[in-house]
Amino acid sequence: MSLWNNAACVAISADLFAAAAKATPDQRSVLAAKAVCGECRARTSCLAWAMAADESGVWGGLDQNERRRLRRKSAPPAGPRR
């Protein structure tokens, strides 16, 4: 069974989740998308996929800026500069 078959968003318009990718995001849409993700059984897998694929919009309950910050936090520290 596919990750997407269990996703809470499967029957919801992708436009809701893409709202976060706009230059001026509609915060109500972003919050609504995150609320859907908050109830989703596939959230962890979805977030992992979006982190690896570097997707925009809301995936796994985080928008692209939140995922970028998470990526930076979890990146190994840089070695000494020469």
C-alpha positions, 0 to 999 in steps of 0.5 A: 500500500502506498504512503499516499493511500493512507494520507489524510490529504488524499481527497483534498485539493493540492492547492491548499498545500501549495499555498505556502509556496506562494510569494505571499502565502495565505496564512489561513490556507497554510494553517488549514493544511497543517491541521490536516497534516496534524491528523494524518497517519502518514505525516512522518513518512510524508515529511521524510519524503518532502525533506529528501525531495526538497518539495515546496508547500506544506508536506508532513505538517511543515512548510518549506521554510520550516523544513529548511530550518529543520535540515540545517539543525540536523546537518552535521557541523561543518569542519574547520575552515582552511 
